[in-house]
Amino acid sequence: MTTVKNIIRRITLFYLLTVFISLLIIAKIIYLQFFTDLKTHAEKITVKPITAGRGDIYTHDMKLLATSIPVYDIRVDFYAMTENIFDNAGKKMTLYRNKLYRELENEIKRLGLKSKKEIKKRRDELKKRIKENRKEDIIKANELIYSEINGLADSLSSLFNDKPASYYKAFIKDKIQDIIKNKSQKYRNEAIGNRNINYAELERLLKFPIFKLGKGSSGLIHNEKTRRIVIYDPLAIATIGRINSKEEHVSGGIEKSFDEYIRGKDGLQAVNQRDQPINSKKNTAPETGCDVVTTLDLNIQEATEKALMQQIYKGNENGISIEGGTAIVMETATGEIRAIANMKRQPNGTYDETYNYALRERSDPGSTFKLASLIALLDDGFAKLDDVINVEADAEKNGKTMTWLYKGYKVRDDHIFGKLSVKKIFANSSNIGVAKLVTKSYGANPQSFFDKMHSMGLFQKSLNLQIDGEAHSYAEMETVKQVNQNLLAPSSYGYYVKFAPVHTLTFYNAVANNGKMVKPKFVKKIIRNGQEIKSYPDKIINDRICSEEALSKAREALQGVVDSGTVKKFKDLLGFEFAGKTGTSQRVRYKYKKRVRDTVVNGISQQITDSTRVSYYKDVSGIAAYQASFVGYIPADKPRYSIIVVLYSPPIKGNFYGSTYAAPIFIEIAQKLYSSDINWHEPVERNNDSLYLPNMKNTVFQQTKTILSKLDIPFDSDAKSSDWVNVSRNSSKLTATKIQIDDSKVPSVINMGLRNAIYLLEKTGLKVTFSGKGKIKRQSIAPGTAVSKNATIHLEMEI
């Protein structure tokens, strides 16, 4: 009986133990299934951030300026490739047999076989052949494998164009042989190529030998990343901003200042020890950033940069290696910046937007500051435009120049002036004339002059622009109290006061804008998925910088500069009135001088030697670096745009006048603005007796027919709605002639728009690149040439 009880007790204990272990196993399964990732127990898992796509940047009229495109980092798991394809004869034979079967199926299609019996017969013959020729087929399978490696090496060399195919052949074979021989797992995440590739290149790569077998078998790893591109780089790049190739560092411009909106929210991705993405509950999708709509206008920006560069190269041709320059176009009423160009000379003699002169270059503005002095005199009642003073009185003449001394400071004019009205003093930019007027009016209380400047909105420490990097403006006279009397004269015509070009333009724009000073604006709004989430309304800095009477007289004086002053030679070039002021000033330079100072260290007197920075305008040889500028607005009667141009010279012996170097750029930009803006021109009344025949692009006939019918323009054609047509014209009518399209041959896309040209060419299998804008004028592959699939054709456009 005792024995039976012992047996039952043991069975019961064993049963309970079995149930307990089973429950533990079930609990573990439930935990692994629902509360953790199974793969984390099989291999090392790492969670990596997925960089969110940055938002796009647009012009004010929604033309794309900067965007992010997907690129792919290419790597190979050679262990997986070897294990799945190269490690044993059986796998090689499977690859070879699959090749033979594909060839058979292609032959069946080519012959158009329909009979099931005939198809089965051919398949059976292939099976029999494979069975009978196993040794021969193993040899062929090995040859196939190495031909695949050679083919992959050739393809990689062609794609990356960095190393010869022989390098890639040796690279791949060395890895495979080491893995087969030593079972090495060193090559599970090997980088291939010298760069990331785009999506079109990835599609091409996925068709390469071996890689076409798929990610699992081939060992191919391609991780998606993003790359930032500026569509029209280097156009406006200093304003847009730069991002390094790894998208780690944002440098300047809108990219940096609005980074919190543009950068988006990063996601998370779990990867295995071979850096391959895996499913995990920790994975989160990235959130793309917001888009930024700027105030820039692409056409105005392009015209501004072109005009700036042309003048810079002209200066270089005249023997002056211009250091750099800037030009800004501002919409008068709103303060919206339509264009901002910056060019700095590089060590190799080229120019690039590596420095934002417009915002950062704080310097003496020179004679452009005389407008502020004039307004102060007019507004405080110290002068009228027709008041006359003797400029040369008390001045010392020296050849064609003269110098006037005020409290130890020499004021110099490059011309001899006698008696001039205030208007003529301004028009001819007489330093002595302006200095005499200002010192006479404010000499007893110099600070009152600067108080007037502050009341007009000048000398604000900062305009708090939307873009980082703005230099602070200031008046040296206010910071060094003991020399107030000395510096009043030079300050009156733009020395010892510091402005960036954007500050000077803001003041002139206030004069153009009926006395209302508006803050320069670079960004209009932030949008996400087309929906506005934040807007930036126009901001008024100063409702009225002076009285209406003073403003009216100031604008009259600015007009006088064009009518009879320093830029009168440009008066009739635009076809409309404009107003502005030239400026030429010497630029402050710095040098370091050693000095010996007495000091006490630990109670012991001693001398130390250090250096101090000394500023100067001219060196001992009388050589100076100059700043030439012109700032004004167009048209003079109803201003739409304010424009400033500033060029910077290296140290030179001669002078560097704003009328010679900066004003021509202003004229070039103004001409472009006038010719491209339809709102500036009176509508043309159509004469019923005359016929207007447009120069049309080649396109689909239905589009041509619709346009010409609405314009009531006669035309001839026997084309159908879907036909592509060439539109020609004579003195009385247009003719639409059908273009023959053959998908096996390269079509002619001359005189087409880019969209239609790309459609036709890509339809034939060609890849398209292009440059310029307007209609297609040249194509790199002649029409009628047989189409070579995946060939690239380049299109050149002209307006």
PEGI-V95321 format. One record per run of one state. SS is the DSSP state (a for helix, b for strand, c for the rest). FROM is the first residue (numbers start at 1). LEN is the number of residues. Records with the same first field share a line. If there is no record, write none. Layout:
BEGIN
SS=FROM-LEN, FROM-LEN
END
This chain:
BEGIN
c=1-1, 35-3, 42-4, 51-6, 59-5, 77-1, 87-2, 112-4, 133-1, 161-4, 183-7, 192-5, 206-5, 214-1, 219-1, 231-6, 241-1, 244-6, 252-1, 258-1, 263-2, 266-1, 272-5, 278-6, 285-2, 288-3, 295-3, 318-6, 332-4, 346-5, 353-4, 361-2, 364-2, 380-8, 391-5, 399-2, 407-2, 414-5, 428-3, 457-17, 480-1, 493-4, 500-1, 513-4, 519-2, 522-1, 529-2, 536-4, 543-5, 565-3, 571-7, 587-2, 602-2, 617-1, 619-5, 625-1, 635-6, 649-3, 653-5, 662-1, 677-1, 681-17, 711-4, 717-7, 730-4, 739-6, 746-6, 753-1, 764-3, 773-2, 780-6, 787-5, 799-1
a=2-33, 38-4, 78-9, 89-23, 116-17, 134-27, 165-18, 199-7, 211-3, 215-4, 237-4, 253-5, 259-4, 298-20, 357-4, 366-14, 422-6, 431-26, 476-4, 481-12, 501-12, 548-17, 568-3, 658-4, 663-14, 678-3, 701-10, 754-10
b=46-5, 57-2, 64-13, 190-2, 197-2, 220-11, 242-2, 250-2, 265-1, 267-5, 277-1, 284-1, 287-1, 291-4, 324-8, 336-10, 351-2, 363-1, 388-3, 396-3, 401-6, 409-5, 419-3, 474-2, 497-3, 517-2, 521-1, 523-6, 531-5, 540-3, 578-9, 589-13, 604-13, 618-1, 624-1, 626-9, 641-8, 652-1, 698-3, 715-2, 724-6, 734-5, 745-1, 752-1, 767-6, 775-5, 786-1, 792-7
END
